[in-house]
């Protein structure tokens, strides 16, 4: 390679196997970007998601006039309530959530489990490292919002503690 002045570059050698492994992690965990830094070497692998073209929506017939007494806001779903709950624990990183310490083991918590601040709620594997997600406060686990081995994004709701 040469730089813009025509001089030979003595730059970074690209580790094709590492790039392939990072690309596989993107696909396996349904991520759009991954970055690795090692000293002065930095590798960023990105992918663009191409959305399928949407079909034009069909025109629906006009709804019948509603009765005057039914002009209420739609009821919030349980998920909406959980996502706005003050005891919501969100993912601090991108990775894969595991509800137990190893395959076949009992989950760390289940709905109805009493936890103290600092108790492990679940694990998130990121870059082959298991990260324990601890309860920020004591209480009772009322909802677990992820499945075992599910990919999670940063700030994704994981657990509700009341």
N, C-alpha and C positions, 0 to 999 in steps of 0.2 A: 504494500500500500504506500501511497505517497500523500503528503499533506498538500495544502493549497499552494505552497511555494515550490512544490516539486521535489521536496526532500523525503527521503525514506523515513517512515514512522517507526518508532520502536515502542508502540503502544501496547495495550493490553491484548493478550492472547485470549480468544473466546473459547470457553470450555463447552463444546457442543453438547456433551452428555448432561451437564448441569442445566443448560437451557432446555433440553428435552424433558428433564425431570421437572423443571419448573412449569413447563407447558402442560405436562401430565397433571400436576397439582391443580392448575387452573381448571382443567376439564373435570377432574375427579370431584373437586369441591365447588364447582360451578362459580368460580371467581372470574373477575374481569381483568385483574391486574395483580402482579406479585413482584416484589422487589427484594433483592438480596444484596447485602453490603458486606465486604470482607476486606478490611484495610482500605486501600485506595481503589479497590475493584468494586464496581457497582453494576448489577445486572437488573434490568427491569424488563419483565415480559408482560405484554398487554394483549388483549384480544378485543375486537369489536364485535358486539352482538348485533346481528342484523335481524331486525324485526320483520316478520312476514307482513306483507301488505294487508291492511285491514279492508274487509269488504265494506261497501257503503251500507250504512244501517238502513234497514227497511223502515218505512214510515208506518208507524202504528196508528190505529184509529184513535180518535180523540176519546179520552176517558169520560165516562159518565160523570155528571156533576156529583160531587161528594155531599153528603148530608152535613148540615151546619155544625152538628155536635162532634164530628169526626175530624176536625181540623187540628189534630195534635201532631207534634213532631214524631217521626218514626222512633220506635223503641230502640235503644242502644243494645247491641249484641253483647254477650258475655265477653268476647274478645276485646271489643272496644272499651268496656269497663276495665278489664284487666290491664290493658295497655296504658290507661291513665291512672292506675292505682299507685298510691304513694309507696307501697311495698314492692314495687316491680324491680326485679333484678335484670339488668340488661347485659348483653355480651360486651366485654371490654376488648374483643379482638375478633378477627375473622378466623374460622377454623371449622372443626367438626366436633359437635357436642356428643358427649358420652354420659349416660345417666348412671353408670356403674364403673367400678375400678377395673374390671376385666370382664370379658365375655362370660355370660352365664352367672355372674355374681348378682347379688341383690342390689337394686339401685340405692344411691346414697340417700335420697329422699323420695317420698310419694305424697300425694295430696293427703293432708291430715297429720303429717309428721311435724313434731315440735322441733325447732332448731334454735340454737344459740348463736349469737354473733360470732363469726369465724368458722362455723361448721361448714364442711364441704357440701355443696349442693349438687355439683356435677363437674365434669372435666371438659376442657376444650383443647383438642389437639391442634396445634399450629406449628408447622414446619417440623413435624415429628417430635414435638415436645408437648407433654401433657401438662396443662395448666389447670390447677384446682380453682374453681370459682366458689368463693366463700360467701356465706350469708352476711350481708352488711349489718343486720340487726337480728335480734331474736324474735320469735313468733311461730306461727303455724303456716306451713306451706299449704296454700289453697289451690294453686294451679301450677302445672308444669306445661309450658307452652311450646316445648320442642320434643321431638322424638329421639330415641337413641340412634346415634350415628348420622344425625342430620347435619348438613352443612349450615353454619350460622354466619351472619354478617356482623360487623361492628354495630353496636347499639341495638341489636335485635332483642326483643323481650324473651327472657328465658323462663323465669319463675316468678310467682307472686307469693309474698309472705305477708300475712296479716298479724 
